[in-house]
Amino acid sequence: MQRIILTLGILALVWAAPQDMSSGDLDSVLEQIFGKPAQKATTENSVGNKNQPSTIVPPVKKTDETTSTACKTDDGLDGECVHYYLCNSNNSIITDGVGVIDIRVQGDKCASYLDVCCIPPDTRTPDNPITPPPEKQPQRDGCGWRNPDGVGFRTKGDNDNEAKFGEFPWMVAILNVNYVDPRIEPVNDNDPDGQKLNVYVGGGSLIHPSVVLTAAHYVAVSKTLRVRAGEWDTQTTKEIYSYQDRDVSSTVVHKDFNKNNLFYDIALLFLASPLEMAPNVGIVCLPPPRELVRGGTPCLASGWGKDKFGKEGRYQVILKRVELPVVERRQCQTALRNTRLGHFFELHSSFMCAGGGPNRDTCKGDGGSPLVCPIEGEKNRYMQSGIVAWGIGCGDDGTPGVYVDVSNLRNWIDDKIAGKGFDPKIYTA
């Protein structure tokens, strides 16, 4: 059975930053404190050449919406390839969405899985797309609403933990702007030049139209950041709802953040202009101060990280998700003491734990991404309990992953948000 891992964990692509952050590398820190691990652990925790920072990203050139390619329909009729939301006949597939898209099928008629072969009389213009009807569910005021079936279209063929389009509307990608490095590993090998303007740094979550919550260990030294909200498939711009980019005007890092042990690994990114709320862009709720999530609670992590450790691992094109149970603090500390951290290891109060199941864990590649847990009594509504921070291994031996405990730092978040003139009630369930 294929190994199920979402690659999110500790180092969050710190090598994509223009400044040297080797001193903040968790493996280096742990080695300094506890000595070198065994060879097996070294291999499992290696991301490969540190001189080869990774990117993911979307700066895919916008295609001309008016161009088309000739094709044949299933009935043998002459048609043209258009985006799925520009074809009337595509809308007839189901009644509660634009269409059913198989994300695994490249298509024998059209080059993109988001295009359909449409008979010309059924083709709409780009300024008159088919839009899905209002969702059949209760009033959705406030934060934290997940879209488990996606928005705008349905997908099938998502058998490898791919998230639905718009499933986690608070998920953002953090980019380093205009950083050019010839050593960068491109996501799209066929378009290496297109990946150097927006270098993928890591993940984050939207807690206010103007504020992103993330980990401190990589944004602390980055000077020119941008966030991308509403992203899903990083190699296409054909979704009915587009992503939104905003520059970061200022970064606030916790005053007690320690790059050597990652205590208080939390930061806020304040945007130059607010994001517009949309079906694929929304705000996550935050838990009340010091409210513990019960052990065993099934939570969800999401990100675009690598599918495996090492140089052979590839960053994901489509956003992925994985379900992880919260691990009670004492149980987590015991598990961590059984690793190379040793029997005297103390789990700091700024951390919480989740995961540890066989082959289901967050791994290296996308620190700062959210771990969200369900809000009791409200279906499909979530609060962000954790921020992907670090771990030992990756779901190999039952060791949980370690996350920033958002509830323990909620007062700090509120203070910084209010200090900028924003209302913390916006992310309160």
C-alpha positions as CSV (number, residue, x, y, z in Angstrom):
1,M,0.0,0.0,0.0
2,Q,1.4,3.4,-0.9
3,R,2.7,5.3,2.0
4,I,0.4,8.1,3.0
5,I,2.4,11.1,4.1
6,L,1.8,14.8,3.9
7,T,5.1,16.6,3.7
8,L,4.8,19.6,6.0
9,G,7.3,19.5,8.9
10,I,10.1,21.4,10.4
11,L,12.4,23.3,8.3
12,A,9.8,24.8,6.0
13,L,12.2,25.4,3.2
14,V,14.4,27.8,5.1
15,W,17.0,27.4,2.4
16,A,14.7,29.3,0.0
17,A,15.5,32.4,2.0
18,P,18.4,34.5,0.7
19,Q,20.1,34.5,4.1
20,D,22.0,31.6,5.6
21,M,19.8,29.9,8.2
22,S,21.9,26.8,8.8
23,S,22.1,27.7,12.5
24,G,18.3,27.4,12.6
25,D,18.3,23.9,11.1
26,L,16.6,21.6,13.6
27,D,18.7,18.6,12.8
28,S,21.8,20.8,13.4
29,V,20.4,22.0,16.7
30,L,19.5,18.6,17.9
31,E,22.9,17.3,16.9
32,Q,24.6,20.1,18.9
33,I,22.6,19.3,22.0
34,F,22.2,15.6,21.9
35,G,25.0,14.4,19.6
36,K,24.9,12.8,16.1
37,P,22.0,10.4,15.5
38,A,22.5,6.9,14.2
39,Q,23.1,6.6,10.5
40,K,19.5,5.5,9.9
41,A,18.0,8.6,11.5
42,T,20.4,10.8,9.5
43,T,19.2,9.2,6.3
44,E,15.5,9.5,7.2
45,N,15.8,13.1,8.2
46,S,17.8,14.3,5.3
47,V,16.3,16.7,2.8
48,G,19.3,16.4,0.5
49,N,21.6,19.2,-0.6
50,K,21.0,22.3,1.4
51,N,22.2,24.3,-1.5
52,Q,19.2,23.2,-3.4
53,P,16.2,25.0,-1.9
54,S,12.8,24.0,-3.2
55,T,10.0,25.9,-4.8
56,I,6.5,25.2,-5.7
57,V,4.8,27.5,-7.4
58,P,2.5,28.9,-9.4
59,P,3.8,31.7,-11.3
60,V,2.2,29.9,-14.3
61,K,1.6,32.3,-17.1
62,K,-2.1,33.1,-17.6
63,T,-3.3,31.6,-20.8
64,D,-5.5,33.4,-23.3
65,E,-9.0,32.6,-22.2
66,T,-10.3,33.0,-25.8
67,T,-8.0,30.4,-27.4
68,S,-9.3,26.9,-28.0
69,T,-8.2,23.6,-29.4
70,A,-10.2,21.4,-31.7
71,C,-11.5,18.1,-30.3
72,K,-14.1,15.4,-30.7
73,T,-16.8,14.7,-28.1
74,D,-17.8,11.3,-26.9
75,D,-20.5,11.3,-29.6
76,G,-17.9,12.1,-32.3
77,L,-19.1,15.6,-32.8
78,D,-16.6,18.4,-33.5
79,G,-15.9,20.6,-30.5
80,E,-13.3,22.8,-28.9
81,C,-11.5,22.5,-25.6
82,V,-12.6,25.2,-23.1
83,H,-12.4,25.6,-19.3
84,Y,-15.0,23.4,-17.6
85,Y,-17.0,26.4,-16.5
86,L,-17.4,27.7,-20.0
87,C,-19.4,24.8,-21.4
88,N,-23.2,24.5,-20.9
89,S,-23.2,20.8,-21.5
90,N,-20.7,20.2,-18.8
91,N,-23.1,21.7,-16.3
92,S,-25.6,18.9,-17.0
93,I,-23.4,16.3,-15.4
94,I,-24.7,17.0,-11.9
95,T,-27.2,19.4,-10.4
96,D,-25.3,20.8,-7.4
97,G,-22.1,22.0,-9.0
98,V,-20.4,22.9,-12.2
99,G,-19.1,19.4,-13.1
100,V,-17.2,16.3,-12.0
101,I,-13.5,16.6,-12.7
102,D,-11.2,13.6,-12.7
103,I,-7.9,15.0,-11.5
104,R,-6.0,11.9,-12.5
105,V,-7.0,12.0,-16.1
106,Q,-4.9,14.2,-18.4
107,G,-7.5,13.7,-21.1
108,D,-7.4,12.2,-24.6
109,K,-9.4,15.1,-25.9
110,C,-8.0,18.2,-24.1
111,A,-4.5,18.8,-22.7
112,S,-5.7,19.8,-19.2
113,Y,-8.0,17.9,-16.9
114,L,-9.8,21.2,-16.2
115,D,-10.8,21.6,-19.8
116,V,-13.7,19.8,-21.5
117,C,-14.6,19.2,-25.2
118,C,-17.5,21.5,-25.8
119,I,-19.7,21.8,-28.9
120,P,-19.4,25.5,-30.0
121,P,-23.1,26.4,-29.5
122,D,-22.7,25.4,-25.9
123,T,-19.6,27.5,-25.3
124,R,-19.8,30.6,-23.1
125,T,-17.6,33.6,-23.0
126,P,-15.1,34.1,-20.1
127,D,-17.2,36.9,-18.7
128,N,-20.3,34.7,-18.5
129,P,-19.1,31.5,-16.8
130,I,-21.3,28.8,-15.2
131,T,-21.3,29.3,-11.5
132,P,-22.4,26.7,-9.0
133,P,-25.7,27.3,-7.1
134,P,-25.7,28.4,-3.5
135,E,-24.5,25.6,-1.2
136,K,-27.3,23.7,0.5
137,Q,-26.3,24.1,4.1
138,P,-27.0,26.3,7.2
139,Q,-26.1,29.9,7.4
140,R,-22.3,30.2,7.5
141,D,-21.4,33.3,9.3
142,G,-18.0,33.6,11.0
143,C,-14.7,31.8,10.7
144,G,-13.5,28.2,10.3
145,W,-15.9,26.8,7.7
146,R,-14.3,23.9,5.7
147,N,-15.7,22.9,2.3
148,P,-15.4,19.1,2.5
149,D,-16.8,18.6,-1.1
150,G,-14.9,21.6,-2.5
151,V,-16.4,24.6,-4.3
152,G,-17.1,25.3,-8.0
153,F,-16.7,21.7,-9.1
154,R,-16.3,18.2,-7.7
155,T,-13.3,15.9,-8.2
156,K,-12.8,12.2,-8.5
157,G,-9.6,10.3,-8.8
158,D,-8.2,12.1,-5.7
159,N,-6.9,8.9,-4.1
160,D,-3.6,10.2,-2.7
161,N,-4.9,12.6,0.0
162,E,-5.5,15.5,-2.4
163,A,-7.7,18.2,-0.9
164,K,-10.7,19.4,-2.7
165,F,-10.6,22.8,-4.4
166,G,-11.4,25.4,-1.7
167,E,-11.7,22.7,1.0
168,F,-9.4,24.7,3.3
169,P,-10.1,28.3,2.4
170,W,-7.8,29.6,5.1
171,M,-4.7,27.9,3.6
172,V,-2.1,30.2,2.2
173,A,1.3,29.7,0.5
174,I,4.1,32.1,1.6
175,L,6.4,33.2,-1.1
176,N,9.8,35.0,-1.2
177,V,9.5,37.6,-3.8
178,N,12.1,38.2,-6.5
179,Y,14.7,35.9,-5.0
180,V,16.6,34.4,-7.9
181,D,19.0,31.5,-7.3
182,P,20.2,29.1,-10.1
183,R,20.3,26.3,-7.6
184,I,16.6,26.3,-7.0
185,E,14.9,23.0,-7.7
186,P,12.0,23.7,-10.0
187,V,8.6,22.1,-9.5
188,N,8.0,22.0,-13.3
189,D,11.0,20.6,-15.0
190,N,9.7,21.8,-18.3
191,D,9.5,25.5,-17.2
192,P,12.6,26.1,-14.9
193,D,12.7,29.8,-15.7
194,G,9.1,30.3,-14.6
195,Q,9.8,29.3,-11.0
196,K,12.3,31.9,-9.8
197,L,10.2,35.0,-9.2
198,N,8.1,33.6,-6.3
199,V,10.1,31.1,-4.3
200,Y,7.9,28.9,-2.0
201,V,8.8,29.4,1.6
202,G,6.1,27.5,3.5
203,G,2.5,27.5,4.6
204,G,0.4,29.7,6.7
205,S,-3.3,30.4,7.6
206,L,-5.5,33.3,7.2
207,I,-6.9,34.6,10.5
208,H,-8.0,38.0,9.3
209,P,-8.3,39.5,5.8
210,S,-5.0,41.3,6.5
211,V,-3.2,38.8,8.7
212,V,-1.5,35.4,8.2
213,L,-0.5,33.1,11.1
214,T,2.6,31.0,10.5
215,A,5.8,29.7,12.1
216,A,8.7,32.1,12.9
217,H,11.7,29.9,11.9
218,Y,11.8,30.9,8.3
219,V,10.0,34.2,8.0
220,A,12.1,35.8,10.7
221,V,14.9,36.6,8.2
222,S,12.9,37.0,5.0
223,K,12.6,40.6,3.9
224,T,10.3,40.5,0.8
225,L,7.4,38.1,1.4
226,R,4.1,37.6,-0.4
227,V,1.2,35.4,0.4
228,R,-1.1,33.5,-2.0
229,A,-4.6,32.6,-0.8
230,G,-7.1,30.5,-2.6
231,E,-4.4,28.3,-4.3
232,W,-5.0,24.6,-5.0
233,D,-3.3,23.2,-8.1
234,T,-0.1,25.2,-8.4
235,Q,0.4,24.4,-12.1
236,T,-2.8,25.8,-13.5
237,T,-4.8,29.0,-13.4
238,K,-8.0,27.4,-14.8
239,E,-10.0,27.1,-11.6
240,I,-13.3,29.1,-11.6
241,Y,-12.2,31.1,-8.6
242,S,-8.6,32.5,-8.9
243,Y,-6.0,32.8,-6.2
244,Q,-5.2,36.2,-4.7
245,D,-1.7,37.5,-4.0
246,R,-0.8,40.1,-1.4
247,D,2.6,41.6,-0.3
248,V,3.6,41.4,3.3
249,S,4.1,44.9,4.8
250,S,5.4,43.8,8.2
251,T,6.3,40.7,10.1
252,V,5.9,40.3,13.9
253,V,7.9,37.4,15.5
254,H,7.4,36.4,19.1
255,K,9.9,38.1,21.3
256,D,10.9,34.9,22.9
257,F,11.4,32.9,19.7
258,N,14.6,30.9,19.9
259,K,16.0,29.7,16.6
260,N,18.2,27.2,18.4
261,N,15.4,25.1,20.0
262,L,12.3,26.7,18.2
263,F,10.5,27.7,21.4
264,Y,7.7,30.2,20.7
265,D,8.0,29.4,17.0
266,I,5.2,31.8,15.9
267,A,4.8,34.8,13.7
268,L,2.2,37.1,12.2
269,L,2.4,38.5,8.7
270,F,0.5,41.8,8.2
271,L,-0.5,42.3,4.5
272,A,-0.2,45.5,2.5
273,S,-3.9,45.3,1.6
274,P,-6.7,42.9,2.8
275,L,-7.7,39.8,0.9
276,E,-11.2,39.6,-0.5
277,M,-13.3,36.8,1.0
278,A,-14.4,34.3,-1.7
279,P,-15.6,30.7,-1.9
280,N,-12.0,29.6,-1.9
281,V,-10.6,32.3,0.5
282,G,-11.8,32.5,4.1
283,I,-10.7,32.8,7.7
284,V,-9.9,30.0,10.2
285,C,-11.0,30.2,13.9
286,L,-8.5,30.2,16.7
287,P,-9.1,28.3,20.0
288,P,-9.8,30.1,23.3
289,P,-6.7,30.8,25.4
290,R,-5.2,27.7,26.9
291,E,-8.0,25.4,25.8
292,L,-6.5,21.9,25.4
293,V,-7.7,19.7,22.6
294,R,-8.6,16.2,24.0
295,G,-6.2,13.4,23.1
296,G,-7.5,11.4,20.2
297,T,-9.4,14.3,18.6
298,P,-9.1,13.8,14.8
299,C,-7.6,16.9,13.3
300,L,-6.5,17.8,9.7
301,A,-3.2,19.2,8.4
302,S,-2.7,20.5,4.8
303,G,0.1,21.6,2.6
304,W,2.1,21.3,-0.7
305,G,5.2,19.6,0.8
306,K,7.3,16.7,-0.5
307,D,5.9,13.2,-0.9
308,K,9.0,11.6,0.7
309,F,12.3,12.5,2.3
310,G,15.5,13.2,0.3
311,K,16.4,14.5,-3.1
312,E,14.0,12.1,-4.8
313,G,11.0,13.6,-3.0
314,R,8.9,16.0,-5.1
315,Y,6.8,18.9,-3.9
316,Q,3.1,18.4,-4.5
317,V,1.2,20.1,-7.3
318,I,-2.2,19.8,-5.7
319,L,-2.8,20.7,-2.1
320,K,-2.9,17.7,0.1
321,R,-4.4,16.8,3.5
322,V,-3.9,14.2,6.2
323,E,-6.0,13.4,9.3
324,L,-4.0,13.2,12.5
325,P,-5.2,12.5,16.1
326,V,-4.1,14.9,18.9
327,V,-1.6,13.2,21.3
328,E,-1.9,14.0,25.0
329,R,1.1,16.0,26.2
330,R,2.6,13.4,28.7
331,Q,2.2,10.6,26.1
332,C,3.9,12.7,23.5
333,Q,6.8,13.6,25.8
334,T,7.3,9.9,26.6
335,A,7.4,9.0,22.9
336,L,9.9,11.8,22.2
337,R,12.1,10.6,25.0
338,N,12.4,7.2,23.3
339,T,14.0,8.9,20.3
340,R,17.5,10.3,20.0
341,L,16.3,13.3,22.1
342,G,16.9,11.1,25.2
343,H,15.2,10.4,28.5
344,F,15.6,13.9,29.9
345,F,13.9,15.7,27.1
346,E,11.2,18.2,28.2
347,L,8.5,19.2,25.8
348,H,8.2,23.0,26.0
349,S,4.9,24.6,26.9
350,S,4.7,26.3,23.5
351,F,4.3,22.9,21.7
352,M,1.6,20.3,21.3
353,C,1.6,17.0,19.5
354,A,-0.4,15.1,16.9
355,G,-0.1,12.1,14.7
356,G,2.3,9.1,15.3
357,G,0.2,6.6,13.4
358,P,2.0,4.3,11.0
359,N,2.8,6.1,7.7
360,R,0.5,9.0,8.6
361,D,2.4,12.1,9.7
362,T,3.5,15.5,8.7
363,C,7.0,15.5,7.4
364,K,9.7,17.9,6.1
365,G,8.8,20.5,3.5
366,D,6.1,22.9,4.6
367,G,6.4,24.3,8.2
368,G,4.0,27.0,9.2
369,S,1.0,25.2,7.8
370,P,-2.1,24.8,10.0
371,L,-3.3,21.8,12.0
372,V,-7.1,22.4,12.4
373,C,-9.4,20.6,14.8
374,P,-13.2,20.3,14.7
375,I,-15.4,22.7,16.7
376,E,-17.7,20.6,18.8
377,G,-21.4,20.8,17.8
378,E,-20.8,22.6,14.5
379,K,-20.4,20.3,11.5
380,N,-17.6,21.3,9.1
381,R,-16.3,24.1,11.3
382,Y,-12.7,24.1,12.5
383,M,-10.3,26.0,14.7
384,Q,-6.5,26.0,14.3
385,S,-5.0,24.3,17.2
386,G,-1.4,23.9,15.9
387,I,1.2,25.2,13.5
388,V,3.5,22.6,11.8
389,A,6.9,22.9,13.6
390,W,9.2,19.9,13.9
391,G,9.4,16.1,14.3
392,I,11.7,13.1,14.6
393,G,11.3,10.9,11.7
394,C,8.1,10.7,9.7
395,G,5.4,8.3,10.9
396,D,7.9,5.4,10.9
397,D,7.9,4.4,14.5
398,G,4.8,5.9,16.1
399,T,6.5,9.1,17.2
400,P,4.1,12.1,17.1
401,G,4.8,15.3,15.2
402,V,5.3,18.5,17.2
403,Y,3.3,21.6,16.6
404,V,3.2,25.1,18.0
405,D,0.3,25.2,20.5
406,V,-1.9,28.1,19.3
407,S,-4.1,28.1,22.3
408,N,-1.2,28.7,24.6
409,L,-0.2,31.7,22.5
410,R,-3.6,33.0,21.8
411,N,-3.2,36.0,24.1
412,W,0.0,37.0,22.3
413,I,-1.8,36.8,19.0
414,D,-4.7,38.9,20.3
415,D,-2.3,41.5,21.6
416,K,-0.5,41.9,18.3
417,I,-3.7,41.9,16.3
418,A,-5.3,44.6,18.5
419,G,-2.0,46.6,18.4
420,K,-2.5,47.0,14.6
421,G,-6.0,48.2,15.1
422,F,-7.8,44.9,14.1
423,D,-10.5,43.1,16.0
424,P,-9.6,39.6,17.4
425,K,-13.3,38.7,17.4
426,I,-13.1,38.0,13.7
427,Y,-11.3,34.6,14.4
428,T,-13.3,33.8,17.5
429,A,-15.9,31.0,17.0
